[in-house]
Amino acid sequence: MTLNNALNQLESEVSGKATGPVSSTDKVIVRFSGNSGSLIQDSNVTVDNSGNVTTPGGVTATGTVVAGGLTSANKATVAGDIAVMGTVKGYRLRADGSNLNFEGTGTGLIVFNWSGTNFN
């Protein structure tokens, strides 16, 4: 089989498998439209050339999420435990019924008690 024949065969195998608009938006993640499994469209989620993901909506995850350098421009809502681990210290906020428990481990650990209604 020649290279040209192989390319023609490959093109016929993938032709029509996914269809969508004639143009695309640079750096936008493609998503399926409907449930046909072959119609695609742009999403509102972008990935820049450095690998940074931007979404104008929320992010929902089930299971374990590992994030290095997590930043929230507004509020972050977490259902479950929050663990912050460094190379020397570790902290965990854990919901226990109506209580919120703070656990910490490591050398030089400093814990402040706070009582109030607002954080600055």
Secondary structure, DSSP 8 states (H G I E B T S, - for coil): --HHHHHHHHHHHHTTSSB--SS--TTEEEEE-TTSSSBEEEEEEEE-TT--EE-SS-----S----SS---SS----SS-EEEE-SS-EEEEEEETTEEEEEEESTT-------SS---
